[in-house]
Amino acid sequence: MIKSRPMKHIYLLFALAALLLSTTLTQAQKYVNVPPASPIPIDSTTGMVQFRRIIQIPGDSSVSSTISRARNWVTKTYRSANDVVQQYDPSNGIMVVQGLFVLEYAEMQYMLLNKITKTLQVFHTVTIEAKSNRVRITIDGLQTKKPDYAGTSGRIIQSERISYVPTPPSNEIALQVEEKKLDEMPMVGKGWARRNAPVYLYTDRNIDAALYKRVSDLLSDFESSMSKKEKDW
């Protein structure tokens, strides 16, 4: 009986440490500064994310000339047009591109509440439609994919692509969504899910903001390239 007392003390210390950590995290998570929602555009017909911009072309630009200039932009932006262009129809002024970029975002870790930089692959479709003196670019079909990782056996496990869905604009609704996702995870209780929902929402809002900026920059770069006069090319 005497020998078992040290073990009881150790168990008691572990229990006290766990309680202290849980209390500290609960208090800290109350002060997680959740970023505001980004104005991610949603297509009213499909309900999916869709970025779109219409650009006026200076001078007298034909359909074939406009789509040719757009192809030059694709080559510069995606390095190799042959690898990404799925459809190129200059006579009808249509080009479809399957693109990929790597997104960096800040993730908050729920245990220590510190921030680390993570990356995410974003697959997307770019559709460019040209008419006389104007062109429309649409970016949609967004899918995200986390980096592949090594499993317990050392074998590389391929991460799955998932359709990108932004967080709801309302913090109240967004927290409910995060809590539901966490509650569906194995060995996670409703209390833990509720306490940690702000931490996960912080990360997802940062992903939204980083993606919105990256796609907006793509559209602005395309507009800048297409708005140049022929002699500037």
N, C-alpha and C positions, 0 to 999 in steps of 0.2 A: 504493500500500500504506500509506503514511504517513497519508493522509487517512482511511483506513478505521478507524484506531485509535480515534478519538473515538467512533465509532458502536459499536465493540466495547465500549468503556467504558460507554456508555449502556445497551446490552443487558445488560451484567453488573450494572449498578446496578439495573435493573428486575428482573432475576432474583433478586438479593439481597433487594430490597424485598419481592418476592412470597413468597420463602422466609421472611423475617422475619414478614410478616403472617400467613402460614399457621401458623407455629409459635406466634405469639402467640394466634391464634384457637383453636388446638388446646388450648393450656394454659388459656385463659380458659373454654372451653366445658366443661372438667372441673368447673368450679365453679358451673355454672348450677344455681341452687336450684329444682328442679322442685317446684311446689306439689302437695299431696296431692290425690287424686281426690275429686271431689264425689259425694255419694250420689244420683246421678241414678237415679230409679226406672225399671225396665225391665219391661214387661208380659210375663209368662211365656208367653202364648199367641202374641203377634205378634213378640216379641223387639224391639219398638220402645219408644222413650221414652214413658212415660205417667204423668202426675201425676194423683192422684185424692184427693178428700176428701169425707167424709160429714158433714153438719152437722145437728144437732138444732135445730128451730125452737121457740122458747118460745111458750107459750100454745096456743090452738086455731087452727091455720093450715090452711086448705084447700089442695088442690092448685093451684087456679087463683090463689089469693091468693099462694101461695109463688112460683109461676112469674112472677107479675106483679112481685113484689118483686125477683126475680132480673133481670128485664128492666130495672128501674130501675137496678140496679147496672151492667148492661152499658152502658146509655146514659151513665152517669157515667164509666165506665172507658174506653170506646172512643169517647166524644164523640157519636157518632151511631149509634143502634141500627139505623136504616133501612139504613145502609151495610154493616153487618157481620152482621146476623141473617139466616141462611139458612133457618131453620125456627123457627116459633113456634106451638106447639100448646098453648094454656092448658088445654083440657079434658083432655088426656092428660098435662099437666105436662112437656112436652119443649121445649127450646130449643137450637138449634145455631148457633154463632157462628164466623165466620171472622175471626180477629183478627190484628193485626200490632203489634209493638213494636220499638223500636230499642235494641240492646244495645251498651253501651260496655265495652271490655275492654282490658287492657294487652298489647301485642305486643312481643316482644323481637326486634330486628333482628339477623340472624346476622352481619353484617359488623362492626358496632361494638358489639354486645351491649348497646345502650341500649334503653330502653323508651319506646314511644310509645302514645298512646291511639288506638284504631281503633273503628269502629262496624260493626255487623252487623244487618241486618233479620231478624227472626224471625217467620215466618208460623206460625200455629197454629190448631187447632180447639178450641173450648170447647163441651162438651156438658153441659147442665144438665138434670137429671131430678128432678122434684119429686113427693113423696108427702106424705100427711098428717103434718105436724109434722117433716118431715125433707127434706133435699135433697142430691143428690150432684152434684159438679162434677168433670168430667174434662177435662184439657188434654193433647192429644196431636197427632199429625200435624205435628210440628215440622219446619219447613224453614228453612234460612238462606240469605241472599243478601247478597253484598258490594255496596258502592255501585258504581253504574255508573262507567265511566272513559273517558277520551278515548284513542283509539288513535293510532298514529303519523300517520295522515292527518287527525287532528283530529275524526274522527267518533266520536260517543258509542257505546261498546260496552256492551250490556246484559249484566250479570252473570247467571249462571244460578242458579236455586234448586236447592239440594241437600238431601236428607234429613239431618237432624241426627243424628249418631252420636257419643255421648260417648266419651272415652278410656277404655281398660280400667283397672280399679282398680290392677292390678299395674304398677309402674314398669317391670319387666323386659319384660313383654308390650307395654306401651304404647310403649316405646322401639323394640321390634321393628316395631310397626305404623308408627311414624313413619319409621323407616329404610326400610321397604319402599315407603312412599309417595314418599319423596324419591328413592329409587333408580329409580323408574319415571319420574321427570321427565327431559326431554331434556337431554343433555350433563351429566349428574350421575353421578359415579362412586360405587362402593360405599363407598370411604373417606370421601369428602365427606359422603355420606348418614349414615354412622355417626357422624361427628364432630358433625354439626349436628342430629341427632335430638333431643338434650336441649333445644336452643333452640326447636325447633318444638313439642315437647311442652309446654314452659313456656307458650307462647301458647295451645295448645289446652286446657290445664288451666285457664287463666284464663277462657277462653270458657265452659267447663263451670261454673266457680264463679259467673260473672256470670249465666248463664242460670238456674242453680239458685236463686240468690237472687231473681231477677226473678219467676220463676214462683211460688216460695214466697210472695213478697210479694203476688202477685195472689190466691192462694188464701186467705191470711190476711185480706186486705182483704174478699174475698167472705164469708168466715166471719163477720167482724166485722159486716158489713152485714146478713147474714141472721139473726144472733143477736139483733139488737135486737128489742124488743117493738114491736107495731104502733103504740103511741102515740108511740114515739121517731122514727117516720118522718115 
